[in-house]
C-alpha cells in the first residue's frame, strides 16, 4: 500500500475523513495527485484536497489491489486484514464478529450507508462481492462525525459506477481448490455492462459465487460454524445496478440498487453424537458427516436502495442529499438449548430508512465549512424456529424437523437524528487546524416481550400462559467533539494530532427481555426499560501521527490512545450483554511502509502493536481474549512489469494472554499472488497458505472462550484455518 503515486502505477491511500464522515457521496475511482506527488482526494463538493492537509490515519484501497487479492483466492475478510493495519484477522466463516479496528467496533458502510444495526449481528462483510467494489476507504480511530458504532474506525465500501470503470464490459471467471477431493471447490462467474455519455452513465453487474467444503492443513473438512454460521456450501448472488444523470452543469442525480443473497445448502453437518453426547464429552472427536437435513439453512438476504442529489451551486455552496432504504434478513442454523430441552435457530430482520443532508461552503480562501443533518429510523424483529429435539437427538443432530416458531428477542425501534458542523482553517501555508461538533439524539423503543424459553413452552403446550416483560422507551442525547491540526514540516512530511469522540448504545435486543419466571408463567424479576435502562458507552480517542512521502518511499506512523467510560460484558451462561462501570483503555502504534527498490520491485508492510486493558477494582488488567485485539504484522515483496506481476505476502498474528490466563495463539500465513497479461484479458494465479500452516482462526479461539460455559467439548467450536489452496481467475474488460 502507498500514500501517493509511484513511478510505475497510480495507487492512492489517503482520503479526506470529512468526505466519508459526512455522506460517502459518489467519489472518483482513482484520485489525482498534486505537484508534490500526494494523492488528491474528492471532498463532498467534488473539489480536490491533498492528503498533506488531513489530520488522521486514512487509507484508500484501490480497485486493482482488491482485484489482485480476490482473484488470487484471498477471501474478503482476509483481504481487508492484509491491507488495513488496525483490522483484526478474518474468521474464514460467515461472521466478522470480533474483527475490530484498534480494538473497538468498526462502522461498515456501502456508499456511505451504514450496514451496522442496533442488533450486533456481525455479517457486514457478507454484503457484497469484490467484483463490484471500486475502492475501500478506511479511517482508523473514533469518529465524532459518526458517533455510534465507529469507535474503532470506519470502512466505507465504494461501489463501481458507469463513469469509473474501464470499458463497457467486465468479466471474471475463476475457481479455487485445495485438491483434497471432489467436495473441495469454489468457483465464480461475474459479468458487468456499463455505459457512459456526456450526461448519463450506468452500470449493471451480476456475480455468482459458489463454495463447497473447506479443508484444513491435514486434509480434513473444516467444521461448519455452528454458532455464527459457515461460508461452506454457500451460493452467493450479488446484483448491483447504478445510473447517474447530469441534470444541469451544476446538478446531478444518482440512483443505486443492490440485491445480495448468500445462502447455505449443505448435505454435510456436524456429528453431535447420539443424544448429542459429543458435546458433553471433551474426549470425543467431532467431525463433519454426510446426511444433514435442514430445509431453511443459514442465509443472508439484503436489499439496498439509495438516491443521491448533488447541487454544486446552491447559494454559493454545494448541497448533497442522500435518501436510502436497507432491508436484511439473517438466518442462523439450529443449536440445542439443553437448559430448556429445545432446538432452535433464529431469523433476524432489520429494516432501515434514512436521509443525510450536507452543505459545503468556503466563506474565505482559508476557511472551509461542512454542516448538515442526518436522520434514520430502524425496525428490528426476530423469530426463533424450533425443531423436534427428540429426532435431532436420535440422529446425532443431522435431521431437523420444524415444529413451529416463536419470538426470539423483543422488537426494537430506533430513531436517530443528528446535526453537525465541521470547520477547516489554514492558519498559514504550514499549519491547518480543524474542529467539529455533533449533537445526536437517539430514541430506542422496546416492545413488551414474553421470555424466549416461555414462548417455547407455550408453543409445545407445556405452559398455559406467560406474562410479558414490560417494554418502554429510552432516549440518549450526546454532544461529540473533534479537533486536530496538521503541521507541514516540508512538502513531503507532516505531523498531525487529532482528538475525537465516539458513542454507542450496546445491543438492546441482547439486554432487554430477559427475566426469571415462576412456574405459573408470571414474572419474578426481569431486565426492563423502566427499572434497568441500558446505558450508552462514550469513548475519547487521541492520535499523534507522522507521514513522509516521496517518489520511492512512503510511510506513516500513528500512536493512538482511546478510553471508554464503561465496559460491555458478555454473559457466557445466557449469551446476554450488560454494561458495567469498568473503564477500558486501548493504546498502541499503527504503521504503514512502502518502498520502491526499483520501478519494478517494491517492498513494505504494516503493523499494529496494541495493548487492551480494563480497570477492575482500581487496577488495570489485560482485557479478556473474547474481545481484546492481538497485535499483528504484514509484509510483502512485489515485482510488477507491464506483462507480469507477482506478490509474496505474509501475515503474522501474535500471541495474547489476558488477566485470567486465557490465551490467543498467534499464527503466520504466506500467500503467493501472480498475474499474467494476455493479448486479451489477464490470468491471475494464487496460492493461499503457501506453506500449509495448521492453525485455529482468531474467531475460533474467541468462540472457544465465548461458548465455554455452554459447550463442554470445545472442539465443537474449533474452526481450523483453510490449508494450502490454489486459485485461477480470468478477467477481461473492454
Secondary structure, DSSP 8 states (H G I E B T S, - for coil): --SB--SS--------HHHHHHT-----SS--B-TTSBBEEE-TTS-EEEGGG--S-EEEEEHHHHHHHHHTT--HHHHHHHH-TTB----SSS--TT--BTTB-EEEEETTEE---SS----TTSS--GGGEEEEEEEES--TTT-TT-SSEEEEEEE--TTSSSSSEEEEEEEEE--SSTT--EEEEEEEEEEE-SSEEEEEEEEEEEE---B-TTS-B----TTT--STTEEEEEEEEEEEEE-SSSEEEEEEEEEEEEEE--SEEE---GGGHHHH-TTS---EEE--B-SS--EEEEEEEEEEEEEEEETTEEEEEEEEEEEEEEE---EEEGGGTEEEEEEEEEEEEEEEEEEEE-SSSSEEEEEEEEEEEEEEEEEEEEE-HHHHHHTTT-B--EEEEEE-S--EEEEEEEEEEEEEEESSSSEEEEEEEEEEEEEEEE--B--HHHHHHHHHTS-S----B--EEEEEEEEEEEEEEEEESSSSEEEEEEEEEEEEE--HHHHSSEEEE-TTS-EEEEE-TTTS---EEEEEEEEEEEEEE-SSEEEEEEEEEEEES-EEEEETTTTEEEEES--EEEEEEEEEEEEESSSSEEEEEEEEEEEEEEEETTEEEE--TTT----EEEEEEEEE-SSEEEEEEEEEE--EE-TTS-EE--EEEEEEEEEEE-SSSEEEEEEESTT----B-HHHHHHHHHTTTT-S-GGGG--B----EEEEEEEEE-
